[in-house]
Amino acid sequence: MKRRKFLIQTGLAAAGGVVGSSWAGCASGKTPDTLNKANSGGSNIIALIADPADPVVTTPAAQWGLGQLQSALARRGLDVRQMAKLDEAPVGARCIVAAGGATQLARDAGVATPTEAESLAIAPGKLGSREVLVASGADGRGLQYALTEIADAIALGGDSRATLYPGAAIAERPANKVRSVMRMFVTDVEDKQWYNDRDFWRNYLSMLAAQRFNRFNLSFGLGYDAPSGLRDTYLYFAYPFLLNVPGYDVKAVGLPTGERDNNLAMLRFISDECLARGLQFQLGLWTHAYEWTNSPRANYNISGLTPQTQAPYSRDALAIILKECPGITGVTFRIHGESGVPEGSYDLWKMIFDGCVRSGRQIEIDMHAKGMDQPTIDAALGTGLPVTISPKFWAEHMGMPYHQAAIRPTELPTRTRGGGAFAQSNGARSFLRYGYGDLLTEGRKYGIFHRIWPGTQRLFLWGDPVFAAGYSRAGSFCGSLGHEIFDPLGFKGRKGTGLPGGRDGYADTTMRAPGGDFEKYRYSYRVWGRLLYNPEAPAQCWQRQLEREFASAAGAVEVSLAHASRILPVITTTHLPSAANATYWPEMYENMSIIDSTRSIYTDTPSPKKFGTVSPLDPQLFSRMEDYADELLQGPPSAKYTPIEVAQWLEDLAASSDDYFDRARERVPDRRDGAYRRYAADVAAQIALGRFFGRKMRAGVLYALYERTGDPAALNATVKVYREARDWWKQLADTLAGVYVPDVTFGDSSSLRGHWRDRLQAIDDDINNLADRATAVATAAGTNPQYVPTLIDAALGRPAPRPTPGVGHSPAISFRRGQPVALMLQPIQNGTPLPVAQLHYRRAQQAEAWQTQPMTPAGNGFRAEIPGAYTDTPYALTYYFELRDQTGGVAIYPGFNTTLANEPYFVLQQTI
C-alpha cells in the first residue's frame, strides 16, 4: 500500500496545460497586466454601448451585468465610458455593444443570438466602419450572462487582448430552466451573522448570478424533522420572527421587537438584491408547527395561536411578507408531516396558499414532494398560480449523475394507509419519500425540478465538471425543469449544535477563506452553475479560476479534484446504510460493523443490519455484497454491477486523483497559500475515503464468502483487507487533525458530529472481533469448510472487464400511448453481438417493478417489443439491455461509460 503523509503545507502542482478558449484567452498564472495602448489597439478607452431604448438593456439583470463589466474593465486600468449610441464613441476606442438579441443593432452586427429565454451570444462584429464586440441576450438574463462572461474573462484572464479581440463567436442556451441554490437558516449561533451581513449578501448573490444560477432559495424551518425535541427554534416557525400580524397577538416569546423588525428588513434587502441581479427569490417555509413537544430546552416558544387560528394567521402573515418584500417570486412549502401539519390537512393548505394569491402577484408555489397526493396538488393548482413540485434527487444525498433506476424496497408503498401525521408518506405514498415517485406524468399541469440534498458531502471541496455536466443532463429527465442544490455546509449547526467561531469548521484559522464561508467553495459554485446552464460549456469558464489561483499547477488541480469529487457520489449510489441525511454522513462515516448486527444506528437498512446486507441506493443496477457472494458460489451472475467492480472504481479514482495530486505539488507556486492548503486537505481526505471504502467493500464480500463456506482463508483475508482500510482511515484522521475543529457539528447524533479520529475505535473494535473469530476458527475442531481460493482471489483482485456488447441501438424519438414499441439491437461495425440478450423496461414511475423480456434473434441482431397494453400509460418509458456470452460474461447496454457520468438506460417519451 502506498504510504503518504499528506502535509497540508506542501503543494500540489499539475502537469499539462489547460484548454484555451476560442474567444477569450485563458490565464497563464500571471497577474493581469493593465490594458495599455499597445494591447488594446492604440487606445485604453473602452466604449460601452448600451442603448436605453433597448428594452433588454434596461432590465435590472442587464443593468447589473453592465455594472459588473464596467468594474472589471476599470480594475484593469481602462478608461470605461458608457454611451447610448455607437457614433458617440471616441475614435480609436474599443467598442463593446450590449444589445437584445432581437434588436436591429445585433442583426446589423451579424450576431445570431439563440431565441430561448436566458440565451446569449458574444461575437466580434462590424457596425458601419467600426469593429465591435457584441454581447447580446435573448432577454435580460441572457444579456447579463454575456456581459458577466466578458467581465469574468477580463478579471481572471491573462491575455486581455484575446478577450476584447476574439477570433470566434460563442452562443449558449440554458439546458435547465431551474438552476437554484438553497441556503438554510438552522442555528442562531452560526447563522445570524451571515443573515444580517449586507456585504456578505452582495458578494454571495453576485457570485451566484455571475455563475448563471437563476434562482436562490432562502429556507427557514428545515433544521428539524418534526416539532419535537427542539432546542434552536429561531425562525423555525418563521412568521413571528419576521412580523406582527394585525388582529393576532402572536409572538416569539422573548424576541425583541426591534430584532423581529430587522429580520423582515433583512429579508426585504436580500430579496431586493436578488431582483437587482436577475435572480428569482424563493422563500422556503418548511415548518408550520407552532407548538413544540418534548422541548424543555427550546430557546423560543410561540404564544397566541390555537388550532383554529393557525391557518388564517399563516395566510395573513404570508400575504404581508409578500407585500413587504416585492422581490420574493415564489414560496417553498413542506407539505408532509414533518412540517408539523398532519398529512391530509387540505383545508389548511388551501388557506395558506391563499396568502400567495392575496399578494396580487404570480407567486410560484413550490411543494416538497414527500407525502404529495392529488388533492394537495389540486389545492395548489386551484390558486391559478404557477406550481412546481420538488422531489429529492437521490434521497437526502448526492448520488451519481442519473436518476436511480429503482428505489430501495423499504421505500415501496404499503397497501395500508399510514397513521397520524404521516398518513400518506408512511403508507400508500411512501415511494415519494426519496424520489420522484409517480409525479412525472406526461402533460402534467405542474413543473418538476429535483433537489440535490447535502447528506453525502457537506464539508469537503467539490468540483467535477464531468459529473456536473451529467447532473445537468439529468435535470431535464422526462421534461423536468432542472435542479436545486443545497449550499455547501448545508445543515451546519443543526439541532442546537451551532458553535461560535465560524461556520466553516476550520480549527486552523489561517485556512479560512476571507470574505465569508462561501468563498472556499467559489470553484464548486462555478462548476455547478456553469454546467447546469450548459453541460457543453467551454472549459475555460471554470479553468480560468484555477489558473488564477494555481498557475501552472491548475491542470493537475483540476483533474485531482474532479476524480476525488466522484468518490462520495459513487459510494452513495452503491452502498447506502441510510437514506436520511440526519443519520448517514459518508464524509465522516460512523462505522457499520461487518460482523455484529446488534449495534447499528442505521435503522432503514435491511436486517440483519450489518455492512454486507446494506442495499445500494439503486438496487436495480447494483448488487449487495451478500447477494454477490451468493452469485459467486451458486451462479449465474446477475447483470448488476458488483461490489468488487465498485471497489475498483473507488480505488482507481483515488489512485488517479493521487497521481495528479503529486504532479500539482511539484508545480504550485506557493504551498503556504490558503486556497492551495484548503484544496490539499480536502482532496487528500477524499482520496483516503475512496481507498477506505474500496478496501472495506472487498472485506465485506470476503466475510460473506466466509459465512457461506466456513473457509478460514476467507476470514483471514477479511481481517487483512479490513486492516488496510483502517490504515487509510487513520491516515485520513491524521491528515485532518488540526485542520478541522475537534467537533464538526451537522446535528446532535453521534453520526453527525465529532472528528474523523473519533470513528477509529469502532473500526478497531470490529476488526478485533473478526480477528478473535479467526483465531477461534483456526483452533476449532470438527469443522468442514468449503475452500474457495479462486473466489477469494477474485474478491481481492481487479475484476475482469465486462464483455463488449458488440451492438448498437437507435432509440425512437417518442412512442404513442397504447401502441407497442419495437426495439432493435444491431451489430456495430466490426462487432460481434453477444449471443443472448434480454430487455429490461419500466415506466418512469418508481413504485413499479422492472419488467424483463428475452429478445429474439433478428438478422444479425435482436428484437423485442414492449406491449401496447404496457405503454397505455401517462408515463415515459425507461429501458436497457442485458447481453451474455457463453462463459458467463454479462454486459449492460448502454450501462456506464468510463466517466460514470452518463445515463445508463434509455428514456423514451410519449408523442403528445
HELIX and SHEET records of a PDB file:
HELIX    1   1 PRO A   60  ARG A   75  1                                  16    
HELIX    2   2 LEU A   86  GLU A   88  5                                   3    
HELIX    3   3 GLN A  104  ASP A  108  1                                   5    
HELIX    4   4 GLY A  140  LEU A  156  1                                  17    
HELIX    5   5 SER A  160  LEU A  164  1                                   5    
HELIX    6   6 ASP A  188  TYR A  195  1                                   8    
HELIX    7   7 ARG A  198  ALA A  210  1                                  13    
HELIX    8   8 TYR A  239  PHE A  241  5                                   3    
HELIX    9   9 THR A  257  ALA A  276  1                                  20    
HELIX   10  10 GLN A  310  GLU A  324  1                                  15    
HELIX   11  11 GLY A  337  SER A  339  5                                   3    
HELIX   12  12 TYR A  346  VAL A  357  1                                  12    
HELIX   13  13 GLN A  374  LEU A  381  1                                   8    
HELIX   14  14 PRO A  409  GLU A  411  5                                   3    
HELIX   15  15 GLY A  420  PHE A  422  5                                   3    
HELIX   16  16 SER A  430  LEU A  432  5                                   3    
HELIX   17  17 PRO A  465  ALA A  474  1                                  10    
HELIX   18  18 PHE A  477  GLY A  479  5                                   3    
HELIX   19  19 THR A  509  MET A  511  5                                   3    
HELIX   20  20 ASP A  517  TYR A  521  5                                   5    
HELIX   21  21 ARG A  522  TYR A  533  1                                  12    
HELIX   22  22 GLN A  540  PHE A  550  1                                  11    
HELIX   23  23 ALA A  551  ALA A  553  5                                   3    
HELIX   24  24 ALA A  554  SER A  565  1                                  12    
HELIX   25  25 ILE A  567  THR A  574  1                                   8    
HELIX   26  26 PRO A  586  MET A  588  5                                   3    
HELIX   27  27 PHE A  611  THR A  613  5                                   3    
HELIX   28  28 MET A  625  GLN A  634  1                                  10    
HELIX   29  29 PRO A  643  ARG A  667  1                                  25    
HELIX   30  30 GLY A  674  THR A  709  1                                  36    
HELIX   31  31 PRO A  712  LEU A  736  1                                  25    
HELIX   32  32 SER A  750  LEU A  752  5                                   3    
HELIX   33  33 TRP A  756  ARG A  759  5                                   4    
HELIX   34  34 LEU A  760  THR A  779  1                                  20    
HELIX   35  35 PRO A  789  LEU A  796  1                                   8    
HELIX   36  36 GLY A  868  THR A  871  1                                   4    
SHEET    1   A 6 ASP A  79  MET A  83  0                                        
SHEET    2   A 6 ILE A  45  ALA A  50  1                                        
SHEET    3   A 6 ARG A  94  GLY A 100  1                                        
SHEET    4   A 6 ARG A 130  GLY A 137  1                                        
SHEET    5   A 6 LEU A 120  LEU A 127 -1                                        
SHEET    6   A 6 ILE A 170  GLU A 172 -1                                        
SHEET    1   B 9 GLY A 447  ILE A 448  0                                        
SHEET    2   B 9 VAL A 387  SER A 390  1                                        
SHEET    3   B 9 GLU A 364  HIS A 368  1                                        
SHEET    4   B 9 ILE A 328  PHE A 333  1                                        
SHEET    5   B 9 GLN A 280  LEU A 285  1                                        
SHEET    6   B 9 ARG A 215  PHE A 220  1                                        
SHEET    7   B 9 VAL A 178  PHE A 185  1                                        
SHEET    8   B 9 GLY A 482  PHE A 486  1                                        
SHEET    9   B 9 HIS A 450  ILE A 452  1                                        
SHEET    1   C 2 LYS A 251  ALA A 252  0                                        
SHEET    2   C 2 ILE A 302  SER A 303 -1                                        
SHEET    1   D 2 VAL A 744  THR A 745  0                                        
SHEET    2   D 2 ARG A 753  GLY A 754 -1                                        
SHEET    1   E 4 VAL A 807  GLY A 808  0                                        
SHEET    2   E 4 VAL A 821  PRO A 827 -1                                        
SHEET    3   E 4 GLY A 861  ILE A 866 -1                                        
SHEET    4   E 4 THR A 856  ALA A 858 -1                                        
SHEET    1   F 4 GLN A 851  PRO A 854  0                                        
SHEET    2   F 4 VAL A 836  ARG A 843 -1                                        
SHEET    3   F 4 LEU A 877  ARG A 884 -1                                        
SHEET    4   F 4 VAL A 890  TYR A 893 -1                                        
SHEET    1   G 4 GLN A 851  PRO A 854  0                                        
SHEET    2   G 4 VAL A 836  ARG A 843 -1                                        
SHEET    3   G 4 LEU A 877  ARG A 884 -1                                        
SHEET    4   G 4 PHE A 906  LEU A 908 -1                                        
END                                                                             
